[in-house]
Amino acid sequence: MTILALRLSRQANGVSAIHGRVSREMWQSVWPGVPKKEIPIRHVTNGIHTFTWMAPEIRQLLEKEEGVFTENDLAEAGQWKKRVDFKDKEYWTVHLKLKTRLLEFVRNNVRNQRIRNGVKPEEIRAAQLMLNPKALTIGFARRFATYKRAALLFRDLDKLAAIVNDPKYPVQFVFAGKAHPADEGGKKLIQLIVKVSEMPVFRNKIVFVENYDFNVARHLYHGCDVWLNNPTRPLEASGTSGEKVITNGCLNFSVRDGWWDEAFDGTNGWAIGEDGLRLEPEVQDEFDAFSIYEILQHEIVPLYYEQDSDGVPKRWIDRVRRSLMTIGPVYNTQRMVGEYAENFYKRAAEKGRMFADNQFAKSRELAVWKDRVRNAWSGVKANGVTWSGGNGTTVSVGDSVSVSAHVLLGSLKNEEVAVEAYVKAVDPQGPSLAIRLEPTGEVSQGWVKYAGRVEVKDSGNFQFNVRVRPSNPSLTQAHELRLITWASNS
Ligand SMILES: *Cc1c(COP(=O)(O)O)cnc(C)c1O
């Protein structure tokens, strides 16, 4: 279905920068011969509808001094900046109210769960004692697809028990989520979480809330202190629940994947694990779990419990401000829809009108042209690439390299193709560019010499080649016809 959609579309996008890159790698074969960077899949990072997920009490706080916060303000960094100037104490009072509401919601949910399961009356009553309103509360709620690794926290139960049961600095976890009915792996994860939550060391401190839905999710987004997200990289296309929590002052503690890789700046939450490591899944799990325990113990817990005599954690609230200020204006639908409009829809609308005008004159013309180019393409050839000006394949900044090749276009005309020098750093992370070459005269029997200069902006080892692709101003993609001929080395 993806291939069908890509072939029938003129624009495609991933939902975060990483997702765009991964998609270009995954679907490179849909554009054979086209370098990865030129695969026409871009990205717009997902955002959330802020006012749907922001607790009304938080909205009131943000509006108290600065007046009504409107949809149009949401993508304005200045708006968030001035609104986070609330008093620490006022924010903390609101937060504790929302947290208490969450704890009561969880207690009722568990109570009903126990009544339904027919457990002993004292256990039903005990549900009213579960969770501590003063304890650092960490939430995890989403679909239980296995790549999201809901049970990663439980890799080392002794370590976890030490964190949860610290007598001065307790930590508690609320889990919620559903697995797809056919996902046995996901269902096993839920069983494991429920089992751990019933172990005496974790009782009343790790809770699984049943019947996950929007309402359960909303309570968690409003009342948690920290939001845990630990998918296997790079499988989380964007993720959005972490965007919903920031609007309520909850801080993200997440693997750098999807949106969080773009949003995390070292001051607005915490990143799990190290960036850019490619490990075997089992090793990766071990590595990330270790990182979770370390950061919890040494950074998150100490910061949360650094509270003044009123119980207000000032430095924690500064981090909440950073989170609201840096994430609020970017990861919302206001910004997202704007990007879709500017980068995709406007262009599609303009092209649509152009193709529809005069009873689809341009569409017909382009269709006829494409047919002709496809039929003629086997006659297109290129060879005899030369370059000079650099020191072999090593070039330095400021070098001007002249490139030429012999090209045969068969029945096609020069205006119907683009002949390009393609220059690529040997280092796969390095730059690449395509420079248009111009015909300089016939060599023999229809073969034409094309030449041009490449001005080098980076030093290093480069590879040069020459390619021919169809070109027409009505095309939407450079590689729309999926025809590309690279020069052979003969
Ligand atoms: C936002 C949302 C999600 C998405 O959560 P991720 O952590 O991004 O996977 C899932 N379920 C509900 C109910 C949501 O509101």
The ligand as an ORCA input file, in Angstrom:
! r2SCAN-3c Opt
* xyz 0 1
  C      -1.804     10.962     22.264
  C      -2.360      9.642     22.535
  C      -1.636      8.494     22.186
  C      -0.293      8.529     21.514
  O       0.671      8.216     22.477
  P       2.225      7.982     22.087
  O       2.936      7.938     23.382
  O       2.632      9.143     21.244
  O       2.259      6.692     21.375
  C      -2.181      7.263     22.477
  N      -3.400      7.149     23.081
  C      -4.123      8.227     23.453
  C      -5.435      8.048     24.115
  C      -3.644      9.510     23.182
  O      -4.355     10.585     23.542
*
